[in-house]
Amino acid sequence: MDAYQHILLAVDYSEHGDTVARKAKALAGKYQAKLSIIHVLDNISMPDTTYGTVIPLDKDSGYELLETEKSRLMQIGERLGVPLDNRWMIWGTPKQEIVELAEQQQVDLIVVGSHGRHGLSLLLGSTANSVLHYAKCDVLAIRLMNS
């Protein structure tokens, strides 16, 4: 197996997010790879802005919920030592945006948490499952225990 050069961590702010982040950071350290993070906003409405779907992290939007989401991503980025240029917050569908960003940034490993859903949730598909099937690079799904 070749060493990974660029690892993309998909951040969802779940209660198990630190577990996934620590594993992504450890892999980046092991391979001396660049670590990037992405958070996709699919659960808040998009205000009328000139930003488009990619949200600049260095500008104030004036939209309180968006600023909270940005703050959380910035904290994770700081904790992991990820440079500002390697942090993305994007509006859209997580599976689509994660895969597209990975291709644009020449990522060779995507790290994402997986809740191991069963039944109807499994049939409808999860973000991890969709990323696994559509990404053109390796995908590491970290199994998360449901509480």
C-alpha positions in Angstrom: 0.0 0.0 0.0 1.3 3.4 -0.9 1.5 6.1 1.8 -1.4 8.5 1.9 -0.5 12.1 0.9 -3.8 13.9 1.6 -6.4 12.8 4.1 -9.9 14.5 4.2 -11.8 14.2 7.5 -15.6 14.6 7.1 -16.8 16.3 10.3 -20.4 16.0 11.3 -20.3 17.3 15.0 -21.8 14.0 16.3 -21.1 12.9 19.8 -18.4 10.6 18.5 -16.7 13.1 16.3 -13.6 13.3 18.5 -13.0 9.6 18.0 -13.1 9.9 14.2 -10.9 13.1 14.4 -8.3 11.5 16.5 -8.0 8.5 14.2 -7.7 10.8 11.1 -5.0 12.9 12.9 -3.1 9.7 13.8 -3.2 8.5 10.2 -2.0 11.8 8.9 0.8 11.7 11.4 1.7 8.1 10.5 1.9 8.9 6.8 3.1 12.5 7.2 0.1 13.4 5.1 -1.7 16.7 4.7 -4.9 16.7 6.8 -8.0 18.6 5.6 -11.5 18.8 7.1 -14.9 19.4 5.6 -18.3 20.0 7.2 -21.3 20.0 5.0 -24.3 22.0 6.0 -27.4 20.1 5.1 -29.4 20.8 8.2 -29.7 24.6 8.2 -31.3 26.8 5.7 -29.1 28.9 3.4 -29.4 32.6 4.0 -29.3 35.0 1.1 -25.6 35.5 0.7 -23.1 36.2 -2.0 -21.0 33.2 -0.8 -22.5 30.5 -3.0 -22.1 27.0 -1.5 -18.6 27.3 -0.2 -18.6 29.4 2.9 -15.5 31.5 3.6 -14.3 30.9 7.2 -12.6 34.3 7.5 -15.7 36.4 6.9 -18.6 37.2 9.2 -21.9 36.3 7.7 -24.1 38.0 10.3 -26.2 34.7 10.4 -26.0 33.4 14.0 -26.5 29.7 13.2 -23.9 29.8 10.5 -21.4 31.5 12.8 -22.0 28.8 15.4 -21.3 26.1 12.8 -18.2 28.0 11.6 -16.9 28.3 15.2 -17.2 24.6 15.8 -15.3 23.8 12.6 -12.6 26.3 13.5 -12.2 24.7 17.0 -11.8 21.3 15.5 -9.3 22.6 13.0 -7.3 24.3 15.7 -7.3 21.2 17.9 -6.1 19.1 15.0 -3.6 21.6 13.7 -5.3 21.9 10.3 -4.3 25.1 8.4 -7.2 27.5 7.6 -6.7 26.8 3.8 -7.5 23.1 4.5 -10.8 23.7 6.2 -14.1 23.7 4.2 -17.7 24.4 5.1 -20.0 23.8 2.2 -23.8 23.9 1.8 -25.2 20.8 0.1 -25.6 17.1 0.3 -22.9 15.6 2.4 -22.1 12.6 0.2 -21.9 14.7 -3.0 -19.9 17.6 -1.5 -17.4 15.3 0.3 -16.7 13.3 -2.9 -16.5 16.4 -5.1 -14.1 18.2 -2.7 -11.9 15.0 -2.4 -11.6 15.0 -6.2 -10.8 18.7 -6.5 -8.2 18.6 -3.7 -6.6 15.3 -4.9 -7.4 13.6 -1.6 -6.3 9.9 -1.5 -8.1 9.0 1.7 -11.5 10.1 3.1 -12.1 9.4 6.8 -15.8 9.4 7.9 -17.7 8.1 10.9 -20.3 5.3 10.3 -23.1 4.6 12.7 -23.7 1.1 11.2 -27.3 1.7 10.6 -29.7 -1.2 10.0 -33.2 -1.6 8.6 -34.8 1.3 6.8 -31.8 3.6 7.4 -29.5 1.1 5.7 -31.8 0.9 2.7 -31.9 4.7 2.3 -28.2 4.8 2.7 -25.9 6.8 5.0 -23.3 9.4 4.2 -20.5 6.9 4.9 -22.0 4.3 2.6 -22.6 6.8 -0.2 -19.0 8.2 0.1 -17.7 4.7 0.0 -19.5 3.9 -3.2 -18.9 7.1 -5.1 -15.4 8.3 -4.0 -12.5 7.6 -6.4 -10.1 7.3 -3.5 -9.9 5.1 -0.4 -12.5 5.6 2.3 -12.0 4.7 5.9 -15.3 4.4 7.8 -14.8 4.5 11.5 -17.4 2.4 13.2 -19.3 4.4 15.8 -21.3 2.7 18.6 -24.8 3.9 18.8 -25.8 5.1 22.3 
